[in-house]
């Protein structure tokens, strides 16, 4: 059983060496997917050698994992060792509405229709928590900030960009995790402590909005969906 981490990044200057060192210490074979033109094809190509029992992390390049490596592995293994588990992550929706925006309806105090939390900020001194809902639990879909799955899950879904998407970098996380959910896997938000330097602003990001609408239109008969 192997452990892989696949992390898309713009170029060699944006390689997060702290994250690389952390995941290496945690026993992962760390692969930065540098300068790719399409995140779907990047993940599809990277996952070709992955076997059913292997563990795969797919995450953003601007995160810091605050757990010890021992507790990090324990959190992953607790759920991924179950054949019923699809993806695990840190934030997601227990109900995916017709808009397909997973965070729709979240208030400052969280929401019963969501699960998870993420720290945001440039460092430990200025970080603040974004609380989405109950700290851990089953969800329909997960945010792509951090995802982990067994090879059995990844090999059972389509990683290639669907024909109805226009953008090459957006909505892969919802597309992947929704497929796993539809196949009967249980996606789960787990209480990993992750610091994200970006707030994930989608204002003016046409490719995200276009892919969201395409997803919502394609799955219109299956939305809303809930756990």
LINPE-V695848 format. One record per pair of residues at least 24 apart in sequence whose C-alpha atoms are under 7 Angstrom apart, sorted by the first residue. I is the first residue (numbers start at 1). J is the second residue. D is the distance in Angstrom with one decimal. If there is no record, write none. Layout:
I/J/D ; I/J/D
This chain:
1/53/5.8 ; 1/54/5.0 ; 2/54/4.8 ; 2/55/6.5 ; 3/27/6.8 ; 3/28/4.8 ; 3/29/6.1 ; 3/54/5.7 ; 3/55/4.7 ; 3/56/5.9 ; 4/28/5.1 ; 4/29/4.7 ; 4/30/6.0 ; 4/55/6.3 ; 4/56/4.8 ; 4/57/6.2 ; 5/29/6.1 ; 5/30/4.7 ; 5/31/5.9 ; 5/56/5.7 ; 5/57/4.5 ; 5/58/5.9 ; 6/30/6.4 ; 6/31/5.0 ; 6/32/5.9 ; 6/33/6.7 ; 6/57/6.2 ; 6/58/5.0 ; 6/59/6.9 ; 7/31/6.3 ; 7/32/4.7 ; 7/33/5.7 ; 7/58/5.9 ; 7/59/5.5 ; 7/60/6.1 ; 7/61/6.0 ; 8/32/5.7 ; 8/33/4.4 ; 8/34/6.0 ; 8/60/6.8 ; 8/61/6.6 ; 9/33/6.0 ; 9/34/5.1 ; 9/35/6.4 ; 9/61/6.0 ; 10/34/5.7 ; 10/35/4.9 ; 11/35/5.3 ; 16/61/6.2 ; 19/64/6.3 ; 26/69/5.2 ; 26/73/7.0 ; 38/168/4.8 ; 38/169/6.0 ; 39/168/6.2 ; 39/169/5.3 ; 40/159/5.9 ; 40/160/5.1 ; 40/161/5.2 ; 40/168/7.0 ; 40/172/6.7 ; 41/160/5.5 ; 41/161/6.9 ; 43/159/6.8 ; 44/159/5.2 ; 44/160/6.0 ; 50/151/5.7 ; 51/151/5.2 ; 52/150/6.4 ; 52/151/4.2 ; 52/152/4.0 ; 53/150/6.0 ; 53/151/5.8 ; 53/152/6.5 ; 54/150/5.5 ; 54/151/5.2 ; 55/149/5.9 ; 55/150/4.6 ; 55/151/6.3 ; 56/148/5.5 ; 56/149/5.4 ; 56/150/6.0 ; 56/151/6.9 ; 57/147/5.8 ; 57/148/4.3 ; 57/149/6.7 ; 58/146/6.1 ; 58/147/5.2 ; 58/148/6.1 ; 59/144/6.4 ; 59/145/5.4 ; 59/146/4.3 ; 59/147/6.0 ; 60/145/5.3 ; 60/146/6.6 ; 62/196/6.2 ; 62/197/5.9 ; 63/194/6.6 ; 63/195/5.5 ; 63/196/4.6 ; 63/197/6.4 ; 64/194/5.8 ; 64/195/5.1 ; 64/196/6.6 ; 65/193/6.1 ; 65/194/4.7 ; 65/195/6.4 ; 66/193/5.3 ; 66/194/5.8 ; 67/192/6.9 ; 67/193/5.9 ; 80/149/6.6 ; 80/150/6.5 ; 84/185/5.3 ; 84/186/6.0 ; 85/185/5.3 ; 85/186/4.7 ; 85/187/6.0 ; 86/149/6.1 ; 86/153/5.7 ; 86/180/5.9 ; 86/185/4.7 ; 86/186/5.3 ; 86/187/5.0 ; 87/147/6.4 ; 87/148/5.6 ; 87/149/4.7 ; 87/177/6.5 ; 87/187/4.8 ; 87/188/6.5 ; 88/147/5.8 ; 88/148/5.3 ; 88/149/6.4 ; 88/187/5.7 ; 88/188/4.8 ; 88/189/5.7 ; 88/190/6.6 ; 89/142/6.1 ; 89/146/5.5 ; 89/147/4.7 ; 89/148/6.4 ; 89/188/6.5 ; 89/189/4.9 ; 89/190/6.0 ; 90/116/5.3 ; 90/117/6.2 ; 90/118/6.9 ; 90/146/6.6 ; 90/189/4.9 ; 90/190/5.4 ; 90/191/6.3 ; 90/192/6.3 ; 91/115/5.7 ; 91/116/4.3 ; 91/117/5.8 ; 91/132/7.0 ; 91/142/5.8 ; 91/143/5.8 ; 91/189/5.6 ; 92/116/6.6 ; 92/139/6.0 ; 92/141/5.5 ; 92/142/4.1 ; 92/143/5.8 ; 92/189/6.4 ; 93/139/5.3 ; 93/140/5.8 ; 93/141/5.7 ; 93/142/6.7 ; 94/138/6.7 ; 94/139/4.2 ; 94/140/5.3 ; 94/226/5.6 ; 94/227/5.7 ; 95/140/6.4 ; 95/224/6.9 ; 95/225/5.7 ; 95/226/4.2 ; 95/227/6.7 ; 96/140/6.6 ; 96/223/6.8 ; 96/224/5.4 ; 96/225/5.3 ; 96/226/6.3 ; 97/223/5.9 ; 97/224/4.3 ; 97/225/6.7 ; 98/216/6.2 ; 98/220/6.8 ; 98/223/5.0 ; 98/224/5.2 ; 99/216/6.1 ; 100/212/6.5 ; 100/216/5.7 ; 106/132/6.4 ; 115/189/6.1 ; 116/189/5.7 ; 116/190/6.8 ; 116/191/6.6 ; 118/194/5.9 ; 118/195/6.5 ; 119/194/5.9 ; 119/195/4.5 ; 119/196/6.1 ; 120/195/5.4 ; 120/196/4.8 ; 120/197/5.7 ; 120/198/6.8 ; 120/199/6.6 ; 121/195/6.8 ; 121/196/6.3 ; 121/197/4.9 ; 122/197/4.9 ; 135/190/6.9 ; 135/191/5.9 ; 136/189/5.1 ; 136/190/4.8 ; 136/191/5.9 ; 137/188/5.4 ; 137/189/5.4 ; 137/190/6.9 ; 138/186/6.5 ; 138/187/5.7 ; 138/188/4.4 ; 138/189/6.4 ; 138/227/6.7 ; 139/187/5.5 ; 139/188/5.5 ; 139/189/6.7 ; 139/227/6.1 ; 140/178/6.4 ; 140/181/6.0 ; 140/187/6.4 ; 140/226/6.2 ; 140/227/6.0 ; 141/174/5.8 ; 141/177/5.1 ; 141/178/5.5 ; 141/187/6.9 ; 142/173/6.6 ; 142/174/6.5 ; 142/177/6.3 ; 143/173/5.9 ; 143/174/7.0 ; 144/173/4.8 ; 153/180/6.9 ; 164/214/6.1 ; 165/211/5.3 ; 165/214/6.2 ; 166/207/6.9 ; 166/210/6.9 ; 166/211/6.3 ; 167/207/4.8 ; 167/208/7.0 ; 167/211/6.2 ; 170/207/6.6 ; 170/208/5.1 ; 170/211/6.6 ; 171/208/6.7 ; 171/211/6.3 ; 171/212/6.6
